[in-house]
Amino acid sequence: MSERFKIMDIGHRGLLLDEALTELETAVSDCIFHGKVRAIKVIHGHGSGALKRRVREWCENQTGRFQAVIYGENYDLFDVDSAGMRADCGLPLDPDLDRKNRAVTYIWFW
């Protein structure tokens, strides 16, 4: 995996919604501050869908902070943002490419 591409699993650790979002915010802020990681794959899981909704709402509320937010169901070779993010991250191997995985969301930084 490329050091420019980070995977963060907040969906399988038994965190409360607010705890999961705090961890996400901390990780995103850290990545932006240090500037080495260009994108994060957030694994929020399927579950009830509450964490996925909150993660995606949080991303939408961060207007202008990210180059793109890519939902797992849209993450494929023909999506412009997916292709750009993958190129920026050194084309990381990712088993979710072209899998329409609704349990993940990608955040691509400026």
MARVO-867458 format. One record per atom (N, C-alpha, C): residue number from 0; x, y, z; residue in three letters. Coordinates in steps of 0.02 Angstrom, whole numbers, always signed. Layout:
BEGIN
[atom NUM; [X; Y; Z]; ALA],
...
This chain:
BEGIN
[atom 0; [+42; -59; +0]; MET],
[atom 0; [+0; +0; +0]; MET],
[atom 0; [+45; +62; +0]; MET],
[atom 1; [+26; +110; -37]; SER],
[atom 1; [+62; +173; -42]; SER],
[atom 1; [+59; +211; +23]; SER],
[atom 2; [+114; +245; +41]; GLU],
[atom 2; [+113; +286; +102]; GLU],
[atom 2; [+71; +349; +92]; GLU],
[atom 3; [+50; +362; +30]; ARG],
[atom 3; [+7; +419; +16]; ARG],
[atom 3; [-67; +402; +22]; ARG],
[atom 4; [-81; +338; +37]; PHE],
[atom 4; [-150; +313; +41]; PHE],
[atom 4; [-157; +276; +107]; PHE],
[atom 5; [-203; +299; +149]; LYS],
[atom 5; [-212; +271; +216]; LYS],
[atom 5; [-281; +237; +221]; LYS],
[atom 6; [-283; +182; +257]; ILE],
[atom 6; [-347; +148; +269]; ILE],
[atom 6; [-364; +157; +343]; ILE],
[atom 7; [-426; +178; +355]; MET],
[atom 7; [-448; +189; +423]; MET],
[atom 7; [-514; +152; +434]; MET],
[atom 8; [-514; +103; +479]; ASP],
[atom 8; [-574; +64; +493]; ASP],
[atom 8; [-605; +89; +558]; ASP],
[atom 9; [-661; +125; +551]; ILE],
[atom 9; [-697; +149; +610]; ILE],
[atom 9; [-764; +112; +618]; ILE],
[atom 10; [-776; +65; +574]; GLY],
[atom 10; [-840; +30; +574]; GLY],
[atom 10; [-841; -37; +610]; GLY],
[atom 11; [-783; -61; +628]; HIS],
[atom 11; [-780; -129; +657]; HIS],
[atom 11; [-746; -129; +725]; HIS],
[atom 12; [-747; -73; +759]; ARG],
[atom 12; [-712; -68; +823]; ARG],
[atom 12; [-759; -55; +882]; ARG],
[atom 13; [-823; -54; +869]; GLY],
[atom 13; [-871; -44; +923]; GLY],
[atom 13; [-874; +27; +950]; GLY],
[atom 14; [-853; +75; +910]; LEU],
[atom 14; [-854; +145; +932]; LEU],
[atom 14; [-924; +173; +928]; LEU],
[atom 15; [-940; +219; +972]; LEU],
[atom 15; [-1002; +257; +967]; LEU],
[atom 15; [-995; +305; +907]; LEU],
[atom 16; [-1051; +328; +880]; LEU],
[atom 16; [-1048; +372; +822]; LEU],
[atom 16; [-1003; +432; +833]; LEU],
[atom 17; [-1012; +466; +889]; ASP],
[atom 17; [-972; +526; +903]; ASP],
[atom 17; [-898; +509; +910]; ASP],
[atom 18; [-882; +451; +940]; GLU],
[atom 18; [-812; +431; +947]; GLU],
[atom 18; [-782; +417; +878]; GLU],
[atom 19; [-819; +384; +835]; ALA],
[atom 19; [-795; +368; +768]; ALA],
[atom 19; [-782; +432; +728]; ALA],
[atom 20; [-827; +480; +733]; LEU],
[atom 20; [-818; +542; +697]; LEU],
[atom 20; [-760; +584; +725]; LEU],
[atom 21; [-750; +581; +790]; THR],
[atom 21; [-693; +615; +819]; THR],
[atom 21; [-628; +585; +794]; THR],
[atom 22; [-625; +519; +790]; GLU],
[atom 22; [-565; +486; +763]; GLU],
[atom 22; [-554; +504; +690]; GLU],
[atom 23; [-608; +507; +652]; LEU],
[atom 23; [-602; +526; +582]; LEU],
[atom 23; [-576; +597; +576]; LEU],
[atom 24; [-605; +644; +612]; GLU],
[atom 24; [-583; +714; +610]; GLU],
[atom 24; [-510; +720; +629]; GLU],
[atom 25; [-489; +684; +681]; THR],
[atom 25; [-419; +687; +703]; THR],
[atom 25; [-373; +660; +649]; THR],
[atom 26; [-391; +604; +619]; ALA],
[atom 26; [-349; +574; +567]; ALA],
[atom 26; [-344; +620; +506]; ALA],
[atom 27; [-401; +648; +486]; VAL],
[atom 27; [-402; +693; +428]; VAL],
[atom 27; [-359; +755; +442]; VAL],
[atom 28; [-367; +785; +500]; SER],
[atom 28; [-328; +844; +517]; SER],
[atom 28; [-253; +829; +518]; SER],
[atom 29; [-236; +771; +545]; ASP],
[atom 29; [-166; +750; +548]; ASP],
[atom 29; [-137; +741; +477]; ASP],
[atom 30; [-175; +708; +434]; CYS],
[atom 30; [-152; +697; +365]; CYS],
[atom 30; [-143; +763; +328]; CYS],
[atom 31; [-190; +809; +337]; ILE],
[atom 31; [-185; +873; +303]; ILE],
[atom 31; [-126; +913; +330]; ILE],
[atom 32; [-117; +912; +396]; PHE],
[atom 32; [-63; +950; +427]; PHE],
[atom 32; [+6; +925; +404]; PHE],
[atom 33; [+15; +859; +402]; HIS],
[atom 33; [+80; +830; +384]; HIS],
[atom 33; [+91; +827; +309]; HIS],
[atom 34; [+37; +824; +270]; GLY],
[atom 34; [+42; +829; +198]; GLY],
[atom 34; [+70; +768; +160]; GLY],
[atom 35; [+81; +713; +193]; LYS],
[atom 35; [+108; +654; +158]; LYS],
[atom 35; [+53; +610; +130]; LYS],
[atom 36; [+1; +599; +170]; VAL],
[atom 36; [-55; +557; +148]; VAL],
[atom 36; [-100; +600; +104]; VAL],
[atom 37; [-117; +574; +46]; ARG],
[atom 37; [-158; +612; -2]; ARG],
[atom 37; [-232; +591; -1]; ARG],
[atom 38; [-245; +530; +26]; ALA],
[atom 38; [-314; +506; +28]; ALA],
[atom 38; [-322; +455; +84]; ALA],
[atom 39; [-383; +453; +111]; ILE],
[atom 39; [-400; +404; +162]; ILE],
[atom 39; [-460; +363; +137]; ILE],
[atom 40; [-453; +298; +145]; LYS],
[atom 40; [-510; +253; +134]; LYS],
[atom 40; [-541; +241; +203]; LYS],
[atom 41; [-602; +265; +212]; VAL],
[atom 41; [-637; +257; +276]; VAL],
[atom 41; [-683; +197; +271]; VAL],
[atom 42; [-670; +147; +313]; ILE],
[atom 42; [-714; +89; +315]; ILE],
[atom 42; [-764; +101; +371]; ILE],
[atom 43; [-826; +112; +353]; HIS],
[atom 43; [-878; +124; +402]; HIS],
[atom 43; [-924; +64; +409]; HIS],
[atom 44; [-917; +16; +365]; GLY],
[atom 44; [-956; -45; +368]; GLY],
[atom 44; [-1027; -35; +344]; GLY],
[atom 45; [-1064; -90; +344]; HIS],
[atom 45; [-1134; -89; +322]; HIS],
[atom 45; [-1178; -76; +383]; HIS],
[atom 46; [-1181; -122; +429]; GLY],
[atom 46; [-1220; -115; +490]; GLY],
[atom 46; [-1289; -86; +478]; GLY],
[atom 47; [-1309; -41; +522]; SER],
[atom 47; [-1375; -9; +516]; SER],
[atom 47; [-1374; +47; +464]; SER],
[atom 48; [-1314; +68; +444]; GLY],
[atom 48; [-1307; +123; +397]; GLY],
[atom 48; [-1298; +191; +431]; GLY],
[atom 49; [-1305; +193; +498]; ALA],
[atom 49; [-1300; +256; +534]; ALA],
[atom 49; [-1231; +287; +529]; ALA],
[atom 50; [-1179; +246; +536]; LEU],
[atom 50; [-1111; +273; +533]; LEU],
[atom 50; [-1095; +296; +462]; LEU],
[atom 51; [-1115; +259; +412]; LYS],
[atom 51; [-1104; +281; +343]; LYS],
[atom 51; [-1137; +348; +331]; LYS],
[atom 52; [-1199; +356; +352]; ARG],
[atom 52; [-1235; +420; +343]; ARG],
[atom 52; [-1198; +477; +378]; ARG],
[atom 53; [-1177; +465; +439]; ARG],
[atom 53; [-1142; +518; +477]; ARG],
[atom 53; [-1075; +536; +445]; ARG],
[atom 54; [-1037; +485; +422]; VAL],
[atom 54; [-973; +499; +390]; VAL],
[atom 54; [-985; +541; +327]; VAL],
[atom 55; [-1032; +521; +287]; ARG],
[atom 55; [-1044; +557; +225]; ARG],
[atom 55; [-1073; +626; +236]; ARG],
[atom 56; [-1116; +634; +286]; GLU],
[atom 56; [-1141; +701; +304]; GLU],
[atom 56; [-1084; +745; +328]; GLU],
[atom 57; [-1040; +716; +370]; TRP],
[atom 57; [-983; +754; +395]; TRP],
[atom 57; [-940; +778; +336]; TRP],
[atom 58; [-928; +734; +288]; CYS],
[atom 58; [-888; +752; +229]; CYS],
[atom 58; [-922; +809; +190]; CYS],
[atom 59; [-987; +804; +181]; GLU],
[atom 59; [-1024; +856; +145]; GLU],
[atom 59; [-1019; +924; +181]; GLU],
[atom 60; [-1016; +922; +247]; ASN],
[atom 60; [-1012; +984; +286]; ASN],
[atom 60; [-942; +1015; +286]; ASN],
[atom 61; [-894; +983; +255]; GLN],
[atom 61; [-825; +1007; +253]; GLN],
[atom 61; [-811; +1042; +187]; GLN],
[atom 62; [-859; +1078; +162]; THR],
[atom 62; [-856; +1111; +97]; THR],
[atom 62; [-788; +1144; +84]; THR],
[atom 63; [-756; +1126; +30]; GLY],
[atom 63; [-692; +1156; +9]; GLY],
[atom 63; [-631; +1126; +43]; GLY],
[atom 64; [-641; +1083; +91]; ARG],
[atom 64; [-584; +1054; +128]; ARG],
[atom 64; [-551; +997; +89]; ARG],
[atom 65; [-590; +962; +47]; PHE],
[atom 65; [-566; +903; +12]; PHE],
[atom 65; [-571; +914; -64]; PHE],
[atom 66; [-526; +882; -99]; GLN],
[atom 66; [-529; +884; -172]; GLN],
[atom 66; [-589; +844; -196]; GLN],
[atom 67; [-602; +787; -163]; ALA],
[atom 67; [-660; +747; -180]; ALA],
[atom 67; [-676; +699; -123]; ALA],
[atom 68; [-739; +681; -120]; VAL],
[atom 68; [-762; +627; -77]; VAL],
[atom 68; [-794; +576; -124]; VAL],
[atom 69; [-769; +515; -122]; ILE],
[atom 69; [-791; +464; -169]; ILE],
[atom 69; [-824; +408; -130]; ILE],
[atom 70; [-887; +396; -145]; TYR],
[atom 70; [-923; +342; -113]; TYR],
[atom 70; [-899; +276; -143]; TYR],
[atom 71; [-894; +225; -101]; GLY],
[atom 71; [-869; +160; -124]; GLY],
[atom 71; [-908; +132; -183]; GLY],
[atom 72; [-973; +146; -186]; GLU],
[atom 72; [-1013; +121; -242]; GLU],
[atom 72; [-996; +155; -308]; GLU],
[atom 73; [-960; +211; -306]; ASN],
[atom 73; [-939; +247; -366]; ASN],
[atom 73; [-865; +239; -382]; ASN],
[atom 74; [-829; +203; -340]; TYR],
[atom 74; [-757; +196; -346]; TYR],
[atom 74; [-739; +145; -401]; TYR],
[atom 75; [-725; +171; -460]; ASP],
[atom 75; [-706; +127; -515]; ASP],
[atom 75; [-659; +162; -563]; ASP],
[atom 76; [-631; +124; -609]; LEU],
[atom 76; [-581; +150; -655]; LEU],
[atom 76; [-608; +205; -701]; LEU],
[atom 77; [-674; +209; -710]; PHE],
[atom 77; [-702; +257; -757]; PHE],
[atom 77; [-728; +320; -722]; PHE],
[atom 78; [-725; +323; -657]; ASP],
[atom 78; [-744; +382; -619]; ASP],
[atom 78; [-685; +430; -619]; ASP],
[atom 79; [-695; +492; -639]; VAL],
[atom 79; [-641; +542; -646]; VAL],
[atom 79; [-606; +553; -580]; VAL],
[atom 80; [-644; +563; -526]; ASP],
[atom 80; [-613; +575; -460]; ASP],
[atom 80; [-575; +513; -436]; ASP],
[atom 81; [-603; +454; -446]; SER],
[atom 81; [-569; +393; -426]; SER],
[atom 81; [-503; +386; -462]; SER],
[atom 82; [-503; +397; -527]; ALA],
[atom 82; [-441; +391; -567]; ALA],
[atom 82; [-390; +443; -545]; ALA],
[atom 83; [-412; +505; -533]; GLY],
[atom 83; [-366; +557; -511]; GLY],
[atom 83; [-337; +543; -443]; GLY],
[atom 84; [-378; +521; -397]; MET],
[atom 84; [-355; +505; -330]; MET],
[atom 84; [-305; +447; -332]; MET],
[atom 85; [-321; +396; -370]; ARG],
[atom 85; [-275; +338; -374]; ARG],
[atom 85; [-208; +358; -404]; ARG],
[atom 86; [-209; +400; -455]; ALA],
[atom 86; [-146; +423; -485]; ALA],
[atom 86; [-106; +464; -435]; ALA],
[atom 87; [-140; +508; -398]; ASP],
[atom 87; [-108; +550; -348]; ASP],
[atom 87; [-77; +509; -292]; ASP],
[atom 88; [-107; +452; -277]; CYS],
[atom 88; [-83; +409; -223]; CYS],
[atom 88; [-35; +354; -246]; CYS],
[atom 89; [-15; +356; -309]; GLY],
[atom 89; [+32; +305; -334]; GLY],
[atom 89; [-2; +240; -352]; GLY],
[atom 90; [-64; +243; -374]; LEU],
[atom 90; [-103; +185; -395]; LEU],
[atom 90; [-101; +128; -344]; LEU],
[atom 91; [-126; +141; -284]; PRO],
[atom 91; [-124; +89; -232]; PRO],
[atom 91; [-167; +28; -251]; PRO],
[atom 92; [-144; -30; -231]; LEU],
[atom 92; [-184; -91; -239]; LEU],
[atom 92; [-242; -85; -190]; LEU],
[atom 93; [-302; -93; -215]; ASP],
[atom 93; [-360; -87; -171]; ASP],
[atom 93; [-413; -137; -195]; ASP],
[atom 94; [-428; -186; -154]; PRO],
[atom 94; [-476; -237; -174]; PRO],
[atom 94; [-547; -210; -186]; PRO],
[atom 95; [-561; -149; -164]; ASP],
[atom 95; [-628; -121; -173]; ASP],
[atom 95; [-638; -85; -239]; ASP],
[atom 96; [-585; -78; -278]; LEU],
[atom 96; [-591; -46; -343]; LEU],
[atom 96; [-639; -87; -387]; LEU],
[atom 97; [-689; -53; -415]; ASP],
[atom 97; [-739; -84; -459]; ASP],
[atom 97; [-785; -134; -423]; ASP],
[atom 98; [-790; -131; -357]; ARG],
[atom 98; [-830; -180; -320]; ARG],
[atom 98; [-897; -151; -295]; ARG],
[atom 99; [-908; -86; -306]; LYS],
[atom 99; [-971; -54; -285]; LYS],
[atom 99; [-984; -64; -210]; LYS],
[atom 100; [-931; -58; -169]; ASN],
[atom 100; [-934; -71; -98]; ASN],
[atom 100; [-963; -10; -61]; ASN],
[atom 101; [-1024; -15; -38]; ARG],
[atom 101; [-1058; +39; -2]; ARG],
[atom 101; [-1033; +47; +70]; ARG],
[atom 102; [-988; +4; +92]; ALA],
[atom 102; [-963; +6; +161]; ALA],
[atom 102; [-901; +49; +169]; ALA],
[atom 103; [-880; +84; +115]; VAL],
[atom 103; [-820; +126; +118]; VAL],
[atom 103; [-834; +194; +85]; VAL],
[atom 104; [-796; +243; +107]; THR],
[atom 104; [-796; +310; +78]; THR],
[atom 104; [-724; +333; +74]; THR],
[atom 105; [-705; +363; +18]; TYR],
[atom 105; [-637; +387; +8]; TYR],
[atom 105; [-637; +463; +13]; TYR],
[atom 106; [-586; +489; +47]; ILE],
[atom 106; [-578; +561; +54]; ILE],
[atom 106; [-511; +579; +22]; ILE],
[atom 107; [-513; +621; -30]; TRP],
[atom 107; [-452; +642; -66]; TRP],
[atom 107; [-438; +714; -48]; TRP],
[atom 108; [-378; +725; -22]; PHE],
[atom 108; [-359; +792; +1]; PHE],
[atom 108; [-331; +835; -55]; PHE],
[atom 109; [-334; +901; -45]; TRP],
[atom 109; [-304; +949; -92]; TRP],
[atom 109; [-230; +943; -90]; TRP],
